[in-house]
């Protein structure tokens, strides 16, 4: 005999910018059991160009006993970084990539961080 169980999601479909709600993001990270992320890269028409990150999409999963899971979406992207007028596009991409790498390193300090989706 097979039992089919429907597990409804409590999914927050809105994507929040981390820079707009940094404190809320930190609080939710502490409560989350699982954190997943995916990376977006700047695109180039040349295959030999180095790949630079332009955004990190993060999902926080808060699983509670006898309740629906709570899933929150966040993003940190190149749009959050102001561009200097004297800086060219390649230098800007490199600076954004460095900032996102630092953020990702900080995020990976939490034990339950997984790249990809569940």
Secondary structure, 3 states (H helix, E strand, C coil): CCCCCCCCCEEEEEEEECCCCHHHHHHHHHHCCEEEEEEEECCCCCCCCCCCEEEEEEEEEECCCCCCCEEEEEEEEHHHCCCCCCCCHHHHHHHHHHHHHHHHHHHHCCCCEEECCC
